[in-house]
Amino acid sequence: MTLRNKLMGAVALVAICVPALAQADTSDKRIALSNNYAGNSWRQAMLESWKKVGDQAVSDGVIAAADAFTTSENQATEQAAQIQNMILQGYDAIVVNAASPTALNGAVKEACDAGITVVSFDGIVTEPCAWRIAVDFQEMGRQQVEYLAGRLPDGGNLLEIRGLAGVFVDDEIHAGIEAGVEEHDKFKIVGAVHGDWAQDVAQKAVAGILPSLPDIQGVVTQGGDGYGAAQAIAAAGRDTPIIVMGNRQDEMKWWAEQRDANGYETLSLSIAPGVSTLALWVAQQVLDGAEVPKDLTVPFLKVTQDTLDEALETTPEGSVANVEYSLEDAKAVIADAN
């Protein structure tokens, strides 16, 4: 079974089971993406997926526009101003990957009050008028520790690499990791750094903290940081611990090289960047008059020892293992949630 089939199966994407949804004409509707950050491979892949699927939707005449905008700084105030500008430009729907779950609520409410559909994903917002698409990030964190517990029954010392400070996703994955350590109490987090979901940042941060740490048996991560951690640990002359990866191509390439050289085993998991395309179609369906629940949950994409080669083969250099959603996929997600 392919990675795509596994992910799609997890959300019951079976077209024959999808009831007919509303079919109003959205060919004149304009949708915009408000993105707060583009400084890592996941965000770049997310934007590429949005452009690919959005451009095709415009070409097919399903919608009139699928424009993407990214703020120059990862600041909620700047993103709020960006959303306010989109309101003035008269977009029919705004899809948001938010810098904060709460700081954008005022701008989001302004958009809703102006009759604009707002769909948040990945970095979601808590404003009740908006739709939210997310994975269970806490479970993603917890499963990392659960995996390590299966590999290391005697427990051990863990290094935690977090994401962008103050962002919803970072807080949720961290909470899941803490829950996993509480559940498997033979593990202890002996150090934590912020890697900002970027290999270079993670490598520098890990290199900075390693001299103060005891031996490390495992590294729990958030994605975009596994390869950087491996490089820092190797440069320090330490034994390689089990590093949980985040589906980035350079991480998986390193993993495959280590597997072939010495039988190295680990796990990799992350939200698929193509979730942006699901958010696009959800916005289109709301504009189309469909009854869409305000909260939709999609599974994270997991790469195992058995699926590593397939994931590497289908992931471009410098990118992230990915799944993009079609309109029919989105209809099935919505139907499954109703």
C-alpha positions in Angstrom: 0.0 0.0 0.0 1.4 3.4 -1.0 2.0 6.3 1.5 -0.9 8.2 -0.2 -3.3 5.2 0.1 -2.4 4.8 3.8 -3.0 8.5 4.5 -6.2 8.7 2.5 -7.5 5.4 4.0 -7.1 6.9 7.4 -9.6 9.6 6.5 -12.0 7.3 4.7 -11.4 8.8 1.3 -13.7 6.4 -0.6 -15.3 8.3 -3.4 -18.3 5.9 -3.8 -19.3 6.6 -0.2 -19.4 10.4 -0.6 -22.9 11.8 -0.6 -23.7 14.6 -3.1 -22.7 18.0 -1.7 -23.9 21.4 -2.8 -23.1 22.3 -6.4 -23.5 26.1 -6.6 -21.3 27.9 -9.1 -18.0 29.2 -7.5 -16.3 30.1 -10.8 -16.3 33.8 -9.8 -15.0 33.2 -6.2 -11.6 34.4 -5.2 -9.6 32.6 -2.5 -6.4 33.9 -0.8 -3.8 32.1 1.3 -2.4 34.0 4.3 0.8 32.4 5.4 3.0 33.6 8.3 6.3 31.9 7.5 8.2 30.3 4.6 11.6 29.7 6.1 11.8 25.9 5.9 11.2 23.0 3.4 7.8 22.1 4.8 6.5 25.6 4.3 8.0 25.8 0.8 6.4 22.4 -0.1 3.1 23.7 1.3 3.2 26.8 -0.9 4.1 24.7 -3.9 1.2 22.4 -3.4 -1.2 25.4 -3.0 0.1 26.9 -6.2 -0.1 23.6 -8.2 -3.6 22.7 -7.1 -4.9 26.3 -6.9 -3.7 27.1 -10.4 -5.4 24.0 -11.8 -8.6 24.9 -10.0 -8.5 28.3 -11.7 -7.6 26.8 -15.0 -10.6 24.4 -14.7 -12.9 27.3 -13.9 -13.8 26.0 -10.5 -12.7 29.3 -8.8 -11.5 32.7 -10.1 -8.3 33.0 -8.0 -6.1 31.2 -5.5 -3.5 33.8 -4.6 -0.9 33.2 -1.9 0.7 35.8 0.4 3.5 35.2 3.0 4.5 37.8 5.6 8.1 38.9 5.7 8.4 38.3 9.5 6.7 35.6 11.6 4.7 38.2 13.5 1.0 38.0 14.3 0.6 41.8 14.0 1.9 41.7 10.4 -0.3 38.8 9.5 -3.3 40.5 11.0 -2.6 43.5 8.8 -2.2 41.2 5.8 -5.7 39.7 6.4 -7.2 43.1 6.8 -5.7 44.0 3.4 -7.3 40.9 1.9 -10.6 42.0 3.3 -10.2 45.4 1.5 -9.3 43.5 -1.7 -12.6 41.7 -1.6 -11.6 38.1 -1.5 -14.5 35.7 -0.9 -12.5 33.3 1.3 -9.2 33.5 3.2 -7.2 30.4 4.1 -4.9 31.0 7.0 -1.8 29.3 8.4 -1.7 31.3 11.5 1.2 32.7 13.5 -0.9 32.4 16.7 -4.1 30.6 17.6 -5.5 33.8 19.3 -3.7 36.9 18.2 -5.3 36.9 14.7 -8.8 36.4 16.1 -9.7 40.1 15.7 -8.7 40.2 12.0 -10.4 36.9 11.4 -13.6 38.2 13.0 -13.4 41.3 10.8 -13.2 39.0 7.8 -16.2 37.0 8.9 -18.2 40.1 9.6 -17.5 41.2 6.0 -19.0 38.0 4.7 -15.7 36.3 4.0 -15.2 32.6 4.6 -12.1 31.9 6.8 -10.4 28.5 6.9 -7.4 27.9 9.1 -5.1 24.9 8.9 -1.8 23.7 10.5 -1.5 26.9 12.6 -5.2 27.2 13.4 -7.2 30.0 15.0 -9.7 29.8 17.8 -12.1 32.5 16.5 -15.5 30.6 16.4 -16.5 31.9 13.0 -13.5 30.3 11.3 -13.1 26.7 10.1 -10.1 24.7 11.4 -8.2 21.8 9.8 -5.5 20.2 12.0 -3.9 16.9 12.9 -3.7 15.7 16.4 -0.3 17.3 17.1 -0.3 16.1 20.7 -0.7 12.5 19.5 2.1 13.1 17.1 4.3 14.0 20.0 3.1 11.2 22.2 3.7 8.6 19.5 7.3 9.5 19.3 7.9 8.6 22.9 5.8 5.5 22.5 8.0 4.4 19.6 11.1 5.0 21.6 9.7 3.0 24.5 9.2 0.0 22.1 12.9 0.3 21.0 14.4 1.2 24.4 12.5 -0.7 27.1 14.9 0.5 29.7 14.2 4.1 28.8 16.9 6.7 28.7 17.8 10.4 28.3 16.0 12.4 25.6 16.9 15.6 23.8 13.8 17.5 22.7 14.0 19.8 19.6 11.0 22.1 19.5 9.7 24.3 16.7 8.9 28.0 16.5 8.4 29.4 20.0 4.9 30.6 20.7 3.2 28.8 17.8 0.3 26.5 18.4 1.9 23.5 16.6 5.0 23.8 18.8 3.0 23.9 22.0 0.8 21.0 21.0 3.6 18.6 19.9 5.6 19.5 23.1 2.5 18.7 25.2 2.3 15.4 23.5 5.9 14.6 24.1 5.5 15.5 27.8 2.5 13.2 28.0 4.5 10.4 26.4 7.3 10.8 29.0 4.8 10.8 31.8 3.3 7.6 30.4 6.8 6.0 29.9 8.5 7.3 33.0 11.8 5.6 32.3 12.5 8.4 29.9 13.8 11.8 31.0 14.1 15.0 28.9 17.5 16.2 29.8 17.7 19.1 27.4 15.5 21.1 25.0 16.2 23.6 22.2 14.2 25.4 19.6 15.1 24.4 16.0 12.4 26.5 14.3 11.6 23.5 12.1 14.8 24.2 10.1 17.8 21.9 9.8 20.5 24.7 10.0 18.9 26.3 13.1 18.5 22.9 14.7 22.1 21.9 14.0 23.4 25.1 15.6 21.1 24.8 18.6 21.9 21.1 19.2 25.6 21.8 18.9 25.3 24.5 21.5 23.6 22.4 24.1 25.4 19.0 23.7 28.4 19.9 25.8 26.2 20.3 28.9 24.2 17.1 28.4 24.8 13.5 29.5 24.7 10.6 27.0 21.5 10.8 24.8 19.5 7.7 23.9 16.8 9.4 21.9 15.9 12.7 20.2 12.3 13.8 19.8 11.6 16.4 17.2 8.9 18.3 15.4 10.1 18.0 11.8 12.8 19.8 9.8 15.4 19.2 12.5 16.4 15.5 12.5 19.2 15.8 9.9 20.6 18.9 11.6 20.6 17.1 15.0 22.4 14.1 13.4 25.1 16.3 12.0 25.7 18.1 15.3 25.8 14.8 17.3 28.3 13.4 14.8 30.5 16.5 14.9 30.6 16.2 18.7 31.9 12.6 18.4 28.9 11.1 20.2 27.2 7.9 19.5 24.1 8.3 17.2 20.9 8.0 19.3 17.5 7.1 17.8 16.4 10.4 16.2 12.7 10.6 15.3 12.5 12.3 11.9 10.0 14.7 10.3 9.6 13.4 6.7 12.1 15.8 5.1 14.0 14.5 2.2 17.5 15.1 3.6 16.5 13.4 6.9 15.2 10.3 5.0 18.3 10.2 2.8 20.5 10.2 5.9 18.3 7.6 7.5 18.6 5.3 4.4 22.4 5.7 4.3 22.7 4.8 8.0 20.3 1.9 7.5 22.4 0.5 4.7 25.6 1.1 6.5 24.8 -0.2 10.0 21.1 -1.2 10.2 19.9 2.1 11.7 16.2 2.2 12.5 13.9 5.0 13.3 10.4 6.5 12.6 9.4 9.7 10.7 6.1 11.5 11.0 4.7 14.9 10.1 1.6 16.6 8.8 1.6 16.5 4.9 2.3 20.0 3.4 -0.5 19.3 1.0 -3.0 19.9 3.8 -3.0 23.5 2.3 -4.8 22.0 -0.7 -7.4 20.4 1.5 -8.0 23.9 3.1 -8.4 25.4 -0.4 -11.1 22.9 -1.3 -12.8 23.2 2.1 -13.1 26.9 1.5 -14.4 26.3 -2.0 -17.0 23.9 -0.6 -18.2 26.4 2.1 -18.5 29.0 -0.7 -20.4 26.3 -2.7 -23.0 26.0 0.1 -21.9 22.7 1.6 -22.5 21.9 5.2 -19.0 21.7 6.6 -18.2 21.1 10.3 -16.1 23.8 11.8 -13.4 21.4 13.0 -11.8 18.8 10.7 -9.0 16.4 11.7 -6.7 14.7 9.3 -4.0 12.1 10.1 -0.3 12.8 10.1 1.8 11.1 7.4 4.1 8.4 8.9 7.2 6.9 7.3 8.5 3.6 8.7 11.4 1.4 8.0 9.2 -0.5 5.5 8.1 2.6 3.6 11.3 4.6 3.7 12.5 3.7 0.2 9.1 4.5 -1.3 9.0 7.8 0.5 12.4 8.8 -0.7 11.7 7.8 -4.3 8.6 10.1 -4.4 10.0 13.1 -2.4 12.0 15.7 -4.4 15.4 16.7 -3.2 15.1 19.4 -0.5 11.4 18.8 -0.1 9.1 16.8 2.2 7.0 13.6 1.9 3.7 14.9 0.8 0.1 14.2 -0.2 -2.1 16.7 -2.1 -5.9 16.6 -2.0 -8.4 16.7 -4.8 -11.9 18.1 -4.6 -13.3 14.6 -4.3 -10.8 13.9 -1.4 -12.1 17.1 0.4 -15.7 16.1 -0.1 -14.9 12.7 1.5 -13.2 14.3 4.5 -16.2 16.6 5.0 -18.7 13.7 4.6 -16.7 11.6 7.1 -16.9 14.4 9.6 -20.6 15.1 9.2 
